[in-house]
Amino acid sequence: YDLKAAVDRSIELIAHNLCSSGKVRTLCVFGGDTLSCVMHALTVTSIHIRKELLPGVVLGDTHLQGRQLFIISKAGSFGNPDLIRTLFPPSSLPGFS
């Protein structure tokens, strides 16, 4: 049993199912291996880097099924423990106060 292959396949299925609906406009992906799985699942071959949001965290975009898809990505071992909270403060998310 190849655990890495099973995890990769699960990530690919999740990415494909999320994005095939056309409702997802932005993905946030942490880790290079994870991003590679997502790109494979979506048959994306390139991402245009728009800007660095935080050190080591970039915003890019690609085209998927004739529409623009934004991707926020970060190297897996990079950044401080509060990085997710800095990127997405709870007060900015629906349903959180």
Salt bridges, closest charged atoms under 4 A:
ASP8 OD2 - LYS4 NZ 2.70
GLU12 OE1 - ARG9 NH1 3.51
GLU12 OE2 - HIS40 ND1 3.09
ASP61 OD1 - HIS48 ND1 3.50
ASP61 OD2 - ARG50 NH2 3.03
